[in-house]
């Protein structure tokens, strides 16, 4: 008979598998290698207690080297009050606004599809922030159209240093 505790940590229906958690303190960027592989196609990044910045970007890595080519693009929609603002950025050297901390509070979900495959890598981001006590919703889709197999990523702050930790999870293949 399987114990409830065993199912909670390794059950067949659990969709996310913890790959790595890394902490950092007072750094101008932080790179995480060897987290994307053929084991999973899709990944979830969880940001924990990130401080010291207004916003944070991500650049994908292959074999320990950042892909800093102008191939990153994103489409965003920001809703505040009754207004919506849409924007598109193309030919960027990273995905921006992965975390925006200019508000009093913040929550985020960031997911990456196909970073290890040699096809288009997509990512999605839904975030909420409290600006002066009022909720703001950010919806952002990211794309990177290269034939590179990525195995990691770098966290890139707009300026200054960052402190916190990040956990990487893989979604089990069905």
KEMARFI-873007 format. One record per residue: residue number from 1; residue in three letters; x, z, y of N, C-alpha, C, O, CB in turn. Coordinates in steps of 0.02 Angstrom, whole numbers. Glycine has a CB too. Layout:
SITE  resi  resn     n_X     n_Z     n_Y    ca_X    ca_Z    ca_Y     c_X     c_Z     c_Y     o_X     o_Z     o_Y    cb_X    cb_Z    cb_Y
SITE   NUM   ALA       X       Z       Y       X       Z       Y       X       Z       Y       X       Z       Y       X       Z       Y
...
// end
This chain:
SITE  resi  resn     n_X     n_Z     n_Y    ca_X    ca_Z    ca_Y     c_X     c_Z     c_Y     o_X     o_Z     o_Y    cb_X    cb_Z    cb_Y
SITE     1   UNK      42       0     -59       0       0       0      44       0      62      92      39      67     -48      61       0
SITE     2   UNK      28     -43     111      67     -49     172      43       3     222     -18      11     232      61    -120     202
SITE     3   UNK      89      38     253      72      89     302      54      55     368      79       0     383     130     139     312
SITE     4   UNK      11      88     408      -9      61     473      52      51     518      56       2     555     -60     107     507
SITE     5   UNK     100      97     515     161      91     555     199      28     538     225      -6     582     205     152     546
SITE     6   UNK     204      11     473     240     -49     452     206    -111     479     240    -158     501     244     -52     376
SITE     7   UNK     139    -114     478     103    -172     504     113    -180     579     117    -235     604      29    -166     488
SITE     8   UNK     117    -124     614     125    -127     687     192    -157     707     197    -188     760     118     -58     717
SITE     9   UNK     243    -149     665     309    -175     684     329    -239     648     374    -273     671     360    -123     671
SITE    10   UNK     295    -256     593     317    -315     557     260    -351     522     272    -389     475     369    -296     506
SITE    11   UNK     199    -341     544     141    -371     511     140    -446     518     168    -474     565      78    -342     538
SITE    12   UNK     106    -481     472     105    -554     472      66    -583     531      75    -641     547      76    -579     408
SITE    13   UNK      22    -544     563     -18    -570     617      13    -558     686     -13    -581     737     -87    -539     615
SITE    14   UNK      68    -522     687     101    -508     750     133    -572     776     176    -601     742     153    -452     743
SITE    15   UNK     113    -596     836     136    -660     861     203    -660     895     237    -711     897      87    -686     906
SITE    16   UNK     224    -603     923     287    -599     960     340    -562     920     326    -510     889     277    -566    1028
SITE    17   UNK     401    -588     922     458    -556     888     511    -543     941     533    -588     976     485    -601     830
SITE    18   UNK     532    -479     946     583    -461     995     650    -492     976     672    -486     919     590    -384    1000
SITE    19   UNK     682    -526    1023     747    -558    1012     802    -517    1045     852    -502    1013     747    -629    1039
SITE    20   UNK     793    -500    1108     846    -465    1144     819    -433    1207     772    -458    1238     903    -514    1162
SITE    21   UNK     847    -376    1225     836    -344    1290     903    -330    1321     948    -304    1288     794    -278    1282
SITE    22   UNK     911    -348    1384     973    -336    1420     958    -303    1487     909    -320    1520    1013    -401    1431
SITE    23   UNK    1000    -255    1506     996    -222    1571    1053    -245    1615    1105    -267    1590     996    -146    1563
SITE    24   UNK    1043    -241    1680    1094    -260    1728    1085    -218    1791    1030    -195    1805    1091    -337    1744
SITE    25   UNK    1138    -209    1828    1135    -167    1887    1183    -193    1941    1243    -201    1929    1152     -94    1870
SITE    26   UNK    1155    -207    2000    1195    -228    2057    1233    -292    2047    1290    -298    2071    1242    -175    2073
SITE    27   UNK    1204    -342    2013    1238    -405    2000    1208    -461    2043    1150    -458    2062    1233    -424    1925
SITE    28   UNK    1249    -511    2059    1226    -568    2099    1191    -620    2057    1156    -664    2084    1283    -600    2136
SITE    29   UNK    1199    -617    1991    1161    -658    1943    1173    -626    1874    1218    -586    1865    1184    -734    1944
SITE    30   UNK    1131    -645    1826    1140    -618    1758    1123    -673    1708    1069    -702    1711    1096    -555    1747
SITE    31   UNK    1169    -686    1663    1159    -738    1612    1145    -706    1544    1176    -656    1526    1220    -784    1608
SITE    32   UNK    1100    -736    1507    1081    -714    1440    1090    -773    1394    1058    -825    1402    1008    -686    1438
SITE    33   UNK    1134    -766    1344    1150    -820    1298    1121    -807    1229    1105    -751    1211    1226    -829    1294
SITE    34   UNK    1115    -861    1190    1097    -857    1120    1029    -824    1106    1023    -784    1060    1149    -821    1082
SITE    35   UNK     979    -841    1147     912    -814    1134     863    -869    1112     812    -854    1081     886    -780    1196
SITE    36   UNK     876    -932    1128     834    -987    1107     866   -1020    1047     927   -1032    1047     822   -1038    1165
SITE    37   UNK     826   -1035     995     853   -1066     935     798   -1106     900     742   -1111     925     882   -1012     886
SITE    38   UNK     814   -1135     843     765   -1172     804     714   -1127     771     664   -1151     745     800   -1214     751
SITE    39   UNK     725   -1062     772     679   -1014     741     611   -1015     775     559   -1009     742     708    -944     742
SITE    40   UNK     610   -1022     842     548   -1021     881     547   -1081     929     599   -1105     950     540    -955     922
SITE    41   UNK     486   -1104     944     479   -1157     995     460   -1128    1063     478   -1156    1114     425   -1207     973
SITE    42   UNK     425   -1071    1063     398   -1042    1124     422    -970    1132     430    -933    1084     321   -1045    1124
SITE    43   UNK     432    -950    1196     461    -885    1211     424    -852    1269     395    -885    1311     535    -893    1228
SITE    44   UNK     427    -786    1269     399    -746    1324     455    -703    1352     492    -671    1314     338    -702    1300
SITE    45   UNK     460    -701    1419     509    -659    1452     471    -603    1488     423    -617    1524     553    -700    1503
SITE    46   UNK     492    -542    1477     462    -484    1511     513    -453    1557     566    -431    1534     435    -433    1460
SITE    47   UNK     498    -450    1621     542    -421    1671     525    -347    1680     466    -330    1685     537    -459    1739
SITE    48   UNK     576    -304    1681     565    -232    1685     602    -203    1744     663    -207    1748     587    -198    1620
SITE    49   UNK     565    -173    1791     594    -136    1847     647    -176    1885     701    -151    1901     625     -72    1823
SITE    50   UNK     631    -238    1900     677    -280    1939     674    -258    2012     620    -254    2041     658    -357    1932
SITE    51   UNK     731    -243    2041     733    -220    2111     791    -255    2147     835    -285    2117     741    -144    2115
SITE    52   UNK     789    -249    2214     844    -272    2255     836    -343    2282     882    -368    2315     907    -269    2217
SITE    53   UNK     780    -375    2270     772    -445    2290     703    -458    2319     657    -419    2308     786    -492    2231
SITE    54   UNK     696    -514    2354     630    -538    2374     601    -584    2320     542    -580    2305     633    -575    2441
SITE    55   UNK     644    -627    2291     621    -669    2236     678    -687    2190     737    -680    2209     588    -733    2263
SITE    56   UNK     661    -709    2130     709    -723    2077     695    -791    2047     637    -810    2037     707    -668    2023
SITE    57   UNK     748    -829    2032     742    -894    1999     775    -893    1931     811    -845    1914     773    -949    2042
SITE    58   UNK     764    -946    1892     794    -953    1825     826   -1022    1820     799   -1072    1843     740    -943    1769
SITE    59   UNK     885   -1023    1789     919   -1085    1772     934   -1082    1698     960   -1032    1673     986   -1094    1815
SITE    60   UNK     918   -1135    1661     931   -1137    1589    1004   -1149    1575    1040   -1177    1616     887   -1190    1555
SITE    61   UNK    1027   -1127    1514    1098   -1131    1494    1104   -1163    1426    1060   -1157    1383    1130   -1060    1494
SITE    62   UNK    1160   -1198    1416    1177   -1226    1351    1250   -1209    1337    1294   -1223    1377    1166   -1305    1349
SITE    63   UNK    1263   -1177    1280    1331   -1158    1260    1368   -1120    1314    1428   -1132    1325    1371   -1220    1241
SITE    64   UNK    1334   -1074    1348    1366   -1031    1398    1375   -1062    1466    1408   -1032    1509    1432   -1011    1373
SITE    65   UNK    1346   -1121    1479    1352   -1155    1543    1284   -1169    1573    1240   -1196    1539    1393   -1220    1536
SITE    66   UNK    1274   -1150    1636    1211   -1163    1671    1201   -1238    1681    1248   -1275    1695    1209   -1128    1739
SITE    67   UNK    1139   -1261    1673    1120   -1329    1691    1099   -1326    1764    1043   -1306    1780    1062   -1358    1645
SITE    68   UNK    1143   -1346    1809    1129   -1343    1880    1113   -1411    1910    1116   -1420    1970    1188   -1312    1917
SITE    69   UNK    1096   -1459    1867    1076   -1525    1891    1009   -1521    1928     970   -1475    1916    1071   -1574    1834
SITE    70   UNK     997   -1568    1971     935   -1569    2012     877   -1598    1972     847   -1648    1992     946   -1610    2077
SITE    71   UNK     862   -1568    1914     809   -1592    1869     750   -1544    1863     702   -1560    1827     838   -1604    1802
SITE    72   UNK     753   -1487    1896     700   -1437    1891     643   -1454    1939     655   -1479    1994     727   -1366    1905
SITE    73   UNK     582   -1441    1918     524   -1453    1961     471   -1400    1948     470   -1369    1895     495   -1524    1949
SITE    74   UNK     428   -1390    1997     375   -1342    1989     316   -1358    2034     322   -1389    2087     400   -1272    2005
SITE    75   UNK     258   -1337    2011     195   -1345    2047     163   -1276    2051     156   -1242    2001     146   -1397    2012
SITE    76   UNK     144   -1255    2111     116   -1188    2119      52   -1188    2159      38   -1233    2199     167   -1143    2152
SITE    77   UNK      12   -1137    2146     -50   -1124    2182     -52   -1049    2197     -48   -1009    2151    -113   -1148    2142
SITE    78   UNK     -58   -1032    2260     -62    -962    2280    -130    -950    2310    -153    -986    2355      -6    -945    2331
SITE    79   UNK    -164    -898    2285    -231    -879    2309    -227    -811    2342    -205    -762    2311    -283    -879    2252
SITE    80   UNK    -249    -808    2404    -250    -745    2441    -313    -744    2484    -325    -790    2523    -186    -737    2485
SITE    81   UNK    -353    -692    2475    -416    -690    2511    -460    -747    2486    -472    -752    2426    -406    -695    2587
SITE    82   UNK    -485    -788    2530    -526    -845    2510    -488    -911    2515    -518    -964    2505    -588    -848    2553
SITE    83   UNK    -424    -908    2530    -384    -970    2538    -338    -983    2479    -316    -937    2445    -344    -967    2601
SITE    84   UNK    -324   -1046    2468    -276   -1069    2418    -223   -1112    2451    -238   -1151    2496    -312   -1108    2361
SITE    85   UNK    -162   -1105    2428    -108   -1147    2452     -72   -1177    2392     -52   -1141    2346     -58   -1106    2497
SITE    86   UNK     -65   -1242    2392     -31   -1277    2338      35   -1306    2363      40   -1325    2421     -75   -1333    2308
SITE    87   UNK      85   -1308    2319     148   -1339    2338     182   -1367    2276     167   -1347    2220     194   -1288    2373
SITE    88   UNK     227   -1414    2287     266   -1445    2233     338   -1450    2256     352   -1471    2312     237   -1515    2213
SITE    89   UNK     383   -1431    2210     455   -1439    2223     483   -1482    2167     470   -1470    2108     492   -1370    2228
SITE    90   UNK     522   -1533    2185     555   -1576    2136     629   -1579    2152     650   -1560    2206     523   -1648    2136
SITE    91   UNK     669   -1603    2104     741   -1611    2113     775   -1546    2134     820   -1545    2176     755   -1664    2166
SITE    92   UNK     753   -1491    2104     782   -1425    2117     837   -1411    2065     841   -1443    2013     728   -1370    2115
SITE    93   UNK     880   -1362    2080     934   -1344    2033     918   -1280    1994     962   -1253    1960     999   -1334    2072
SITE    94   UNK     857   -1256    1998     832   -1198    1960     757   -1195    1969     729   -1229    2013     867   -1132    1984
SITE    95   UNK     724   -1155    1928     653   -1139    1938     649   -1079    1984     679   -1027    1970     616   -1125    1870
SITE    96   UNK     612   -1085    2040     608   -1031    2089     545    -990    2083     498   -1008    2048     613   -1060    2158
SITE    97   UNK     545    -935    2119     487    -889    2123     463    -865    2055     403    -856    2044     431    -923    2158
SITE    98   UNK     510    -854    2009     491    -826    1944     467    -755    1954     421    -732    1920     551    -828    1895
SITE    99   UNK     498    -719    2000     474    -654    2022     477    -654    2098     527    -674    2128     517    -594    1992
SITE   100   UNK     423    -633    2130     423    -624    2202     403    -553    2217     348    -532    2201     374    -675    2237
SITE   101   UNK     449    -515    2247     439    -443    2256     425    -424    2328     435    -366    2347     499    -406    2233
SITE   102   UNK     401    -470    2368     389    -452    2438     326    -409    2445     313    -384    2500     382    -516    2480
SITE   103   UNK     287    -401    2392     228    -359    2395     242    -288    2372     298    -272    2352     173    -389    2352
SITE   104   UNK     192    -246    2376     200    -175    2358     201    -165    2283     230    -116    2259     145    -133    2389
SITE   105   UNK     171    -209    2245     170    -203    2173     174    -272    2142     163    -322    2175     106    -167    2149
SITE   106   UNK     190    -274    2077     201    -340    2047     191    -336    1972     211    -288    1940     271    -366    2063
SITE   107   UNK     160    -389    1943     157    -397    1871     168    -470    1856     153    -513    1897      90    -371    1841
SITE   108   UNK     196    -485    1796     215    -554    1783     213    -570    1710     227    -527    1668     283    -568    1811
SITE   109   UNK     196    -632    1693     203    -659    1627     238    -726    1633     213    -770    1668     135    -665    1590
SITE   110   UNK     294    -736    1599     332    -798    1604     344    -823    1534     373    -788    1492     399    -788    1642
SITE   111   UNK     322    -884    1520     329    -913    1453     364    -980    1457     352   -1019    1503     260    -920    1419
SITE   112   UNK     408    -993    1408     446   -1056    1405     431   -1091    1340     432   -1060    1286     523   -1042    1413
SITE   113   UNK     416   -1156    1344     403   -1197    1284     459   -1248    1274     477   -1283    1320     335   -1234    1290
SITE   114   UNK     485   -1251    1214     533   -1301    1191     602   -1300    1224     632   -1353    1232     505   -1367    1202
SITE   115   UNK     629   -1242    1242     696   -1245    1274     751   -1268    1226     799   -1298    1249     713   -1177    1301
SITE   116   UNK     744   -1254    1161     797   -1273    1114     790   -1345    1090     839   -1375    1068     795   -1226    1054
SITE   117   UNK     729   -1372    1094     718   -1441    1073     745   -1490    1125     749   -1473    1184     643   -1454    1061
SITE   118   UNK     764   -1549    1104     791   -1599    1150     735   -1642    1177     735   -1704    1170     845   -1643    1115
SITE   119   UNK     687   -1609    1209     629   -1641    1239     614   -1604    1304     650   -1557    1322     568   -1641    1191
SITE   120   UNK     562   -1623    1339     544   -1590    1401     531   -1516    1389     494   -1497    1344     482   -1623    1432
SITE   121   UNK     562   -1475    1430     551   -1402    1428     501   -1386    1482     508   -1406    1540     618   -1363    1438
SITE   122   UNK     449   -1348    1463     397   -1327    1510     395   -1251    1512     415   -1218    1464     328   -1357    1490
SITE   123   UNK     372   -1224    1567     363   -1152    1573     301   -1140    1616     281   -1183    1655     426   -1118    1605
SITE   124   UNK     272   -1083    1608     214   -1064    1646     221    -992    1670     253    -951    1637     150   -1073    1606
SITE   125   UNK     190    -979    1725     198    -913    1757     132    -895    1791     106    -933    1831     257    -913    1808
SITE   126   UNK     106    -838    1774      48    -811    1809      70    -743    1835      93    -701    1796     -16    -805    1762
SITE   127   UNK      63    -732    1899      86    -669    1927      35    -643    1977      -3    -680    2007     153    -679    1961
SITE   128   UNK      35    -578    1984      -6    -545    2034      38    -500    2075      84    -468    2050     -63    -506    2001
SITE   129   UNK      24    -496    2139      60    -451    2184      10    -418    2230     -44    -445    2242     115    -489    2224
SITE   130   UNK      28    -361    2255     -13    -327    2304      21    -332    2372      72    -300    2384     -26    -252    2284
SITE   131   UNK      -7    -372    2415      20    -380    2483     -23    -337    2530     -81    -352    2541      20    -455    2505
SITE   132   UNK       7    -285    2557     -28    -239    2602     -92    -214    2569    -143    -206    2603     -44    -273    2669
SITE   133   UNK     -90    -202    2503    -148    -175    2468    -197    -227    2444    -245    -211    2409    -183    -126    2510
SITE   134   UNK    -188    -290    2463    -234    -343    2443    -201    -385    2388    -143    -403    2393    -253    -388    2504
SITE   135   UNK    -239    -401    2335    -210    -440    2280    -196    -512    2300    -234    -543    2338    -256    -438    2220
SITE   136   UNK    -142    -538    2273    -123    -609    2282    -109    -635    2212     -76    -602    2173     -61    -618    2330
SITE   137   UNK    -133    -695    2197    -124    -726    2132     -79    -787    2138     -90    -830    2181    -192    -745    2100
SITE   138   UNK     -28    -790    2095      17    -847    2093      10    -882    2025      15    -849    1973      91    -825    2105
SITE   139   UNK      -2    -947    2025      -2    -987    1964      51   -1041    1973      48   -1081    2020     -73   -1019    1951
SITE   140   UNK     101   -1041    1929     156   -1089    1937     172   -1120    1869     179   -1085    1819     219   -1054    1966
SITE   141   UNK     177   -1186    1868     200   -1223    1810     268   -1253    1826     280   -1277    1881     149   -1279    1789
SITE   142   UNK     313   -1250    1775     381   -1274    1783     395   -1329    1733     367   -1329    1678     431   -1216    1776
SITE   143   UNK     439   -1375    1750     460   -1427    1704     533   -1443    1713     562   -1436    1767     418   -1490    1714
SITE   144   UNK     564   -1466    1658     634   -1487    1659     639   -1544    1608     636   -1532    1548     684   -1428    1641
SITE   145   UNK     647   -1605    1632     647   -1664    1590     718   -1686    1575     744   -1732    1607     607   -1721    1622
SITE   146   UNK     749   -1653    1526     816   -1673    1504     815   -1676    1428     766   -1654    1397     871   -1622    1529
SITE   147   UNK     867   -1702    1398     872   -1703    1325     922   -1651    1300     952   -1659    1247     892   -1774    1301
SITE   148   UNK     931   -1598    1339     978   -1545    1322     944   -1491    1280     886   -1474    1292    1008   -1514    1386
SITE   149   UNK     979   -1465    1232     957   -1408    1193     984   -1344    1225    1044   -1333    1225     979   -1413    1118
SITE   150   UNK     939   -1303    1253     960   -1243    1288     956   -1182    1242     911   -1177    1200     915   -1231    1350
SITE   151   UNK    1005   -1137    1249    1004   -1077    1208    1001   -1013    1249    1001    -958    1221    1064   -1076    1163
SITE   152   UNK     999   -1019    1315     996    -960    1357     974    -977    1428     952   -1033    1441    1062    -925    1359
SITE   153   UNK     982    -929    1473     961    -939    1543     998    -890    1587    1027    -840    1564     884    -930    1550
SITE   154   UNK     997    -905    1652    1026    -861    1702     973    -841    1752     930    -881    1770    1086    -894    1739
SITE   155   UNK     975    -779    1774     931    -753    1827     968    -762    1893    1025    -739    1900     911    -678    1815
SITE   156   UNK     937    -796    1941     968    -813    2004     928    -783    2062     873    -809    2076     974    -891    2011
SITE   157   UNK     952    -731    2095     915    -704    2153     925    -748    2214     975    -784    2220     938    -632    2168
SITE   158   UNK     877    -747    2260     883    -785    2322     944    -764    2361     979    -806    2390     820    -777    2364
SITE   159   UNK     958    -700    2362    1017    -672    2395    1025    -600    2371     980    -572    2341    1011    -676    2473
SITE   160   UNK    1083    -572    2385    1094    -503    2367    1105    -492    2293    1126    -538    2257    1037    -461    2390
SITE   161   UNK    1092    -431    2270    1102    -413    2201    1037    -391    2168     989    -373    2202    1155    -357    2196
SITE   162   UNK    1036    -393    2102     977    -373    2064     995    -317    2015    1051    -311    1991     948    -433    2026
SITE   163   UNK     944    -276    2002     949    -222    1953     885    -223    1912     831    -236    1939     960    -153    1988
SITE   164   UNK     890    -209    1848     831    -206    1805     849    -224    1734     906    -218    1713     777    -251    1831
SITE   165   UNK     799    -247    1697     811    -271    1629     761    -326    1613     709    -333    1646     806    -215    1579
SITE   166   UNK     777    -364    1562     733    -418    1539     732    -417    1463     783    -408    1430     757    -487    1565
SITE   167   UNK     673    -428    1436     664    -433    1363     641    -503    1346     599    -531    1381     612    -380    1336
SITE   168   UNK     669    -531    1292     651    -598    1270     617    -592    1202     642    -558    1157     715    -645    1266
SITE   169   UNK     560    -625    1195     522    -626    1133     511    -698    1111     503    -742    1154     455    -589    1141
SITE   170   UNK     509    -710    1046     492    -775    1020     422    -773     989     404    -723     958     543    -798     969
SITE   171   UNK     383    -826     998     318    -831     966     328    -859     896     361    -910     887     268    -877    1008
SITE   172   UNK     300    -825     846     305    -849     778     273    -918     773     221    -931     803     272    -800     729
SITE   173   UNK     304    -961     734     275   -1028     722     219   -1020     672     223    -979     626     329   -1078     696
SITE   174   UNK     165   -1060     681     110   -1054     633     118   -1101     574      76   -1103     530      44   -1069     667
// end
